[in-house]
Amino acid sequence: PAAPRAAPRARAAPPSDGDAGGGRDNHRRRPRAHGPHAPDVNLHWRAKNLERAGDRLGALRLLTTALELYPTNAHIGVSAARLVAENVDGRGASTALDDALAIAERCAEHDPNNAVVANLRATLEAKRGGKGAAARARALFARSVELNPAHAAAYHAWAVFERSRGRVAKARRLFRECRVADPTRAATSQAWALLEVDDRNFAEARRLFQDAVALDESHAPSWQAWADTERRLGNVGKAERLFRKGEEATRDAARGITGAASGTRVRRAREANAANARDLGGARRAKEPELDGDEVSGVDNNSAGGAKTRTSRRSRLGGGGGSRAKLRARSSLLCSWASFEVARGSPTSGRRGDGYNMPLARTLFREAVDTCPENAQAWTQWWKAEAMASRGGSRSGGLGGSGFGRLNPNSSEGAERQLAVANEGLAKCPGNERLRHARALSLKSLGDTAGARHELEALARDFPANEHAAHSLGLLLQELGEFDAAVSAFERGKDASLPCLTAAAAAASHSGDVARARGLFMEGSAVASSGGARARVGGFGPGVGSNDGGSSAGTVGSGFFGSLDDSSFGVFDGSFVDAAAVDGAGAAYASPGSFSSSSSSSRGGGVSSSSSSAQPSSSFGERMRTATRRDCSAHLRLWALLEKRDGAETVARTLFQRATDVDPTDGATWLQWGQFERRVSGAAAARSRFELGLAKCDSSDPYAAYLYQAWATMEAAEGDDAMAADLFADGTAAHPRAATLWLERGLFEASRGDVKAARRSFETGIETAPDYPPVFEALARLEFGEGNESRAEEVARAGGLVP
């Protein structure tokens, strides 16, 4: 019991051994606010309140002080180690993990039989990686569940770790053990569902998602992961319904109206507590029990006996809102929904009409960042959506009765929107490197190359390990014609990033230094030929997807080096997910590349190369960890183009073949290989490349439309008009918003003398891409040639070709 209030400064009795250990007396209730308790308890709760209020750096500083004063308090040690591991103070990811593990090991020295500390050490070992880390992590996970067989969080983290290593059967067994230890954990059902998604057992995954939302309807990560799964399966309508249901279910929870957990057990306890409060006639509310480990320190403090319940209580933090964890989860859900809406209206989606759905998306993004302003990922995703919208241009024009809407590209306005989002995000998340990068790219879009260069150079100095900043700086310098400086900038990030190495080689090639370019391409040969560690580019599997603990959107469909400014933030396919929230506690425990490191050999491209057997180096390992198949394919493809220009046709053909082996879905490789064969070997060889490319690449790949276009124009040049007409028809049906394809089809029809068909093609192209002047020009020339001078002038004016 607490000391009497008459003597608030009286020294409390020393804590029991169980209290000091932090894991064997987990039923002791603690108040949220200050009170007459042991000083170490008060310090810990002050730090936790700071963290819940969003001041994580202040919480870490207070925990550091508390740990110096009370080094044997495992509660303080666990909380401090978790914040240190998350690099809250910016000491560097590698250093942060080392320091966090050192804190956890000191806690283990003071209390070697603490299951929570053992679990924390296991997760930190798994996240740090390195030689023998997996074996050490498994031993510590086993030790944790041996010390406390009811420690559900340890089973959960262990299961997610095994999933990251591709050990599906073992992960499934551990999830079952976790369900036995605590049947009410929604996060367990949700993470288990993701395992079944990886294993393509979609019926079981849906059942588990349903269990998760039944256990806790306010668990935003469950709704988010389920909706994202349905999106990836192509069930767009169902995904939208799930997003809406999740938003409605989490609305009150985020405002603190419901309790910190739900489920039948908790609801019954809440009802009983409410009845007791009524019976007491408004007596003082009973003290609230300690939060469980999932919300306090990433680990579960449930003991083997009994189950803890929590009363419903409106949070006093953040202006009366819910806990920061719930607010962050809801923010992530809203951001994912907004990204989904933007992607549904993207040019590659095949939809026509509303365009980018940006009004709804902007509303959702605004709600997401208002819910959790420190969610930097939401700000960067919003910035990326605005970048995509500005590239799409205005969709208000088009054919409409008597005339055309005037072409009025809004790229400047879009860039200003991007800059406004980046600036507002930086005001809420000061110094965030991704938002600083976004701001620099916005300045570049607005034409302020000097400002963009200054920002990128400062970013590269402040974050020397940020390969994306080095890459963007290199691209800017390359555009300014400073090729040597560009290559130097690219080379700053080449040890950690295969795209940086690829860009350095391409820049050297453009500057005419073939030998240097070839050397850089050869330096990345081993990683590129192996397909990288994050081998899967699309579909489902432990190496990909938005729920694998890595940067989901950045691995899908990225282009070659000329467009990697945007892929620094991920390619926009609607798959944005806050992985740490969606994958449950375990997602934070595996290193970013570990979700496919063990499965890449079995699921990879199957390319065998003598260069891949070279002795691995530290740079090889880092490039291998971060490289995707598309990165590897781009590296080999650009190398092939270098050899083609240098006259080494056999080498070029071999490199094209290796690129398609690594990533057969890369339409750019098939397109450039087909064009190469057309020049070197003739139409028959090119025809087989184009046909294979269309069979293998995804229909959402923007290069698929160009494959149709290249093949059709080749057949027309070869005199096979029937084949060309069929290819144009198939291509425009598959890609109705590909303006260049409509343009080429119209020119083909005009060359055959079919003016009506040509006019229809040009007009359809204008409807789908009102900001593409070549279509307007082609239609104006057609009308002028037919003697319709007034119509030609109208078209030219609408396209901005004449004042």
MOLINSUL-V987379 format. One line per field, one symbol per residue. ss: DSSP state (H for helix, E for strand, - for the rest). psi: psi as a letter, one per 40 degrees, with the letter a starting at -180 (. if undefined). A space follows every 10 residues. Layout:
ss=???
psi=???
This chain:
ss=----HHH--- ------HHHH H--------- --------HH HHHHHHHHHH HH---HHHHH HHHHHHHHH- ---HHHHHHH HHHHH----- --HHHHHHHH HHHHHHHHHH ----HHHHHH HHHHHHHH-- --HHHHHHHH HHHHHHH--- -HHHHHHHHH HHHH---HHH HHHHHHHHHH H----HHHHH HHHHHHHH-- -HHHHHHHHH HHHHH----H HHHHHHHHHH HH---HHHHH HHHHHHHHHH HHHH------ ---HHHHHHH HHHHHHHHH- ---------- --HHHH---- ---------- ---------- ---HHHHHHH HHHHHHHHHH HHHH--HHH- -------HHH HHHHHHHHHH H----HHHHH HHHHHHHHHH HH------EE --EE------ HHHHHHHHHH HHHHHHHH-- --HHHHHHHH HHHHH---HH HHHHHHHHHH HH----HHHH HHHHHHHHH- --HHHHHHHH HHH----HHH HHHHHHHHHH ---HHHHHHH HHH-HHHHHH ---E------ ---------- -HHHH----- HHHHHHH--- --------HH HH--HHHHH- ---HHHH--H HHH------H HHH----HHH HHHHHH-EHH HHHHHHHHHH HHHHH---HH HHHHHHHHHH HH----HHHH HHHHHHHHHH --HHHHHHHH HHHHHH---- -HHHHHHHHH HHHHHHH--- HHHHHHHHHH HHHH----HH HHHHHHHHHH H---HHHHHH HHHHHHHH-- --HHHHHHHH HHHHH---HH HHHHHHHH-- ---
psi=iiiiedgdei hiiiiidddd deeegeehii idiiigiidd dddddddddd ddeegddddd dddddddddg eehddddddd dddddefdef ehdddddddd dddddddddd gefhdddddd ddddddddai hedddddddd dddddddgee gddddddddd ddddeegddd dddddddddd dgeehddddd ddddddddef gddddddddd dddddgdegd dddddddddd ddeegddddd ddddddddde ddddeediie iaiddddddd ddddddddde ffihhiihih iiddedeeih ehidiiiiii ihhhieiffe aaiddddddd dddddddddd ddddeideee iicebefddd dddddddddd dgdegddddd dddddddddd ddaheeaahg beaiihhgif dddddddddd ddddddddgh ehdddddddd dddddeegdd dddddddddd ddgeegdddd ddddddddde egdddddddd ededdehddd dddddddddd eegddddddd dddeddddde eidgdhdiai ieeaiefeea hdeeehfiaa deeeddedei hgeeehhgdd ddeadddeei ideeeedded ddeaefhhid deeihiiddd dddddeiidd dddddddddd dddddeegdd dddddddddd ddgeehdddd dddddddddd eidddddddd ddddddiide hdeddddddd dddddddeeg dddddddddd ddddgeegdd dddddddddd deegdddddd ddddddddge fgdddddddd dddddeegdd ddddddddee di.
